[in-house]
Amino acid sequence: MKGKYVIVRADRAGIFFGKLEEKNGQEVTLSDVRKLHYWDGAAAVEEISMIGTKKPENCRFTVTVPSMVVDGVCQILPCSDIAIGVIKSVEEWRA
């Protein structure tokens, strides 16, 4: 999955979408990263990784950061091209 967009679930940090750059044990380095804080229109991250969300206007996906190291990773899901497009189209959630 290296070099591909993925959704990562970390046991204490939450759920992230980004391009997988490196994996070392339970630690991953991602680029082009957004935290998926809240979503509507998908039952679970598995559905988001395949088709995105049916209600992108109701989602809270953070600003995109260039890179991030996430520790405590317990799940990595590859994203389909459709899901990538939908996730990237969600307006950045800001305070």
VOBA-1610 file (N, C-alpha, C; in pm, whole numbers, padded with zeros to 5 digits, always signed):
BEGIN
Met+00081-00120+00000Met+00000+00000+00000Met+00085+00127+00000Lys+00215+00111+00011Lys+00303+00227+00013Lys+00282+00312-00112Gly+00269+00444-00091Gly+00246+00535-00201Gly+00099+00549-00240Lys+00012+00476-00174Lys-00132+00479-00203Lys-00205+00554-00092Tyr-00323+00607-00125Tyr-00407+00670-00024Tyr-00475+00563+00059Val-00476+00586+00191Val-00531+00491+00286Val-00609+00565+00394Ile-00689+00490+00465Ile-00750+00537+00589Ile-00685+00459+00700Val-00639+00531+00802Val-00568+00471+00915Val-00647+00495+01043Arg-00668+00389+01120Arg-00730+00402+01252Arg-00619+00384+01357Ala-00606+00484+01442Ala-00509+00477+01551Ala-00585+00463+01682Asp-00537+00378+01771Asp-00614+00347+01890Asp-00641+00466+01982Arg-00557+00568+01981Arg-00582+00684+02067Arg-00592+00816+01992Ala-00554+00817+01866Ala-00547+00944+01794Ala-00665+00968+01699Gly-00738+00865+01663Gly-00851+00883+01573Gly-00829+00820+01437Ile-00896+00877+01337Ile-00897+00821+01202Ile-00844+00925+01106Phe-00753+00882+01018Phe-00684+00972+00926Phe-00692+00919+00783Phe-00689+01012+00688Phe-00683+00982+00546Phe-00555+01045+00492Gly-00476+00968+00421Gly-00354+01024+00364Gly-00282+00921+00279Lys-00171+00964+00223Lys-00089+00876+00140Lys+00014+00808+00230Leu+00017+00675+00226Leu+00109+00598+00310Leu+00251+00609+00255Glu+00339+00665+00336Glu+00479+00681+00297Glu+00567+00572+00358Glu+00537+00536+00483Glu+00620+00438+00552Glu+00542+00374+00664Lys+00572+00246+00692Lys+00512+00175+00805Lys+00623+00106+00882Asn+00623+00126+01013Asn+00721+00063+01100Asn+00648+00016+01225Gly+00615-00112+01231Gly+00536-00164+01342Gly+00399-00098+01342Gln+00363-00038+01456Gln+00233+00029+01468Gln+00242+00178+01437Glu+00352+00220+01376Glu+00371+00360+01342Glu+00371+00375+01190Val+00296+00475+01141Val+00296+00504+00999Val+00327+00651+00976Thr+00391+00677+00863Thr+00413+00814+00817Thr+00321+00835+00698Leu+00241+00941+00706Leu+00146+00975+00599Leu+00180+01111+00542Ser+00145+01133+00416Ser+00155+01266+00357Ser+00017+01304+00305Asp-00005+01435+00283Asp-00132+01486+00234Asp-00246+01436+00324Val-00239+01471+00453Val-00319+01407+00558Val-00435+01493+00606Arg-00549+01427+00627Arg-00664+01488+00692Arg-00715+01395+00800Lys-00758+01452+00913Lys-00824+01373+01017Lys-00973+01368+00983Leu-01031+01251+00991Leu-01173+01234+00969Leu-01241+01240+01106His-01273+01361+01148His-01324+01386+01282His-01467+01335+01299Tyr-01550+01359+01198Tyr-01691+01318+01203Tyr-01738+01298+01059Trp-01821+01197+01037Trp-01877+01177+00904Trp-02023+01139+00913Asp-02091+01163+00804Asp-02231+01128+00787Asp-02243+01069+00647Gly-02330+00972+00629Gly-02349+00915+00496Gly-02263+00794+00467Ala-02206+00735+00572Ala-02131+00609+00560Ala-02141+00538+00695Ala-02154+00406+00689Ala-02172+00330+00812Ala-02044+00319+00894Ala-01930+00309+00827Ala-01803+00288+00897Ala-01688+00324+00803Val-01567+00322+00856Val-01451+00358+00775Val-01432+00264+00657Glu-01476+00141+00670Glu-01465+00048+00558Glu-01546+00099+00438Glu-01665+00152+00465Glu-01747+00207+00357Glu-01684+00335+00301Ile-01631+00420+00390Ile-01565+00542+00343Ile-01448+00507+00252Ser-01373+00404+00284Ser-01257+00368+00202Ser-01296+00317+00064Met-01419+00271+00048Met-01464+00217-00080Met-01541+00318-00164Ile-01633+00396-00099Ile-01718+00486-00177Ile-01720+00629-00124Gly-01648+00655-00017Gly-01652+00788+00043Gly-01775+00803+00129Thr-01833+00921+00129Thr-01952+00948+00208Thr-02062+01002+00116Lys-02185+00966+00145Lys-02298+01014+00064Lys-02343+01153+00107Lys-02293+01203+00219Lys-02333+01335+00269Lys-02209+01418+00305Pro-02126+01450+00206Pro-02002+01523+00234Pro-02025+01658+00300Glu-02141+01719+00277Glu-02169+01849+00336Glu-02186+01843+00488Asn-02209+01724+00542Asn-02226+01707+00686Asn-02100+01657+00757Cys-01992+01638+00684Cys-01870+01580+00741Cys-01778+01686+00800Arg-01698+01645+00896Arg-01596+01730+00954Arg-01460+01664+00931Phe-01397+01700+00820Phe-01263+01654+00787Phe-01172+01776+00797Thr-01063+01763+00870Thr-00977+01877+00900Thr-00904+01931+00778Val-00828+02037+00803Val-00739+02091+00701Val-00639+01982+00664Thr-00580+01996+00547Thr-00479+01902+00500Thr-00342+01947+00548Val-00268+01856+00609Val-00130+01885+00651Val-00035+01806+00562Pro+00085+01861+00538Pro+00177+01796+00443Pro+00224+01657+00486Ser+00248+01638+00617Ser+00292+01506+00663Ser+00261+01489+00810Met+00258+01363+00853Met+00225+01331+00991Met+00273+01190+01022Val+00318+01170+01144Val+00350+01037+01194Val+00239+00999+01291Val+00178+00883+01271Val+00070+00835+01355Val+00116+00707+01421Asp+00106+00702+01553Asp+00147+00584+01630Asp+00023+00512+01681Gly+00037+00387+01716Gly-00074+00309+01769Gly-00175+00270+01663Val-00127+00248+01542Val-00216+00214+01431Val-00267+00071+01447Cys-00398+00055+01437Cys-00457-00078+01449Cys-00533-00121+01323Gln-00546-00030+01224Gln-00616-00064+01102Gln-00567+00028+00989Ile-00542-00031+00873Ile-00505+00043+00752Ile-00591-00010+00639Leu-00668+00080+00577Leu-00757+00042+00467Leu-00717+00114+00340Pro-00696+00044+00230Pro-00668+00112+00103Pro-00795+00181+00053Cys-00779+00294-00013Cys-00894+00370-00065Cys-00909+00351-00215Ser-01033+00343-00259Ser-01062+00337-00402Ser-01046+00477-00461Asp-01035+00486-00592Asp-01027+00615-00660Asp-01151+00699-00633Ile-01268+00635-00629Ile-01393+00706-00600Ile-01387+00767-00461Ala-01345+00689-00361Ala-01338+00738-00224Ala-01239+00854-00211Ile-01126+00843-00277Ile-01025+00950-00273Ile-01085+01080-00322Gly-01156+01075-00434Gly-01218+01195-00489Gly-01321+01255-00395Val-01403+01171-00336Val-01507+01220-00244Val-01443+01282-00120Ile-01348+01212-00059Ile-01284+01263+00063Ile-01215+01396+00036Lys-01143+01404-00074Lys-01073+01528-00107Lys-01169+01643-00136Ser-01292+01612-00178Ser-01388+01716-00211Ser-01459+01773-00088Val-01449+01706+00026Val-01514+01756+00147Val-01447+01885+00191Glu-01527+01987+00213Glu-01474+02117+00255Glu-01401+02103+00388Glu-01289+02174+00400Glu-01210+02167+00524Glu-01291+02222+00641Trp-01293+02146+00749Trp-01363+02185+00870Trp-01269+02270+00953Arg-01312+02390+00985Arg-01230+02484+01062Arg-01314+02548+01170Ala-01248+02597+01272Ala-01315+02665+01383Ala-01368+02800+01339
//
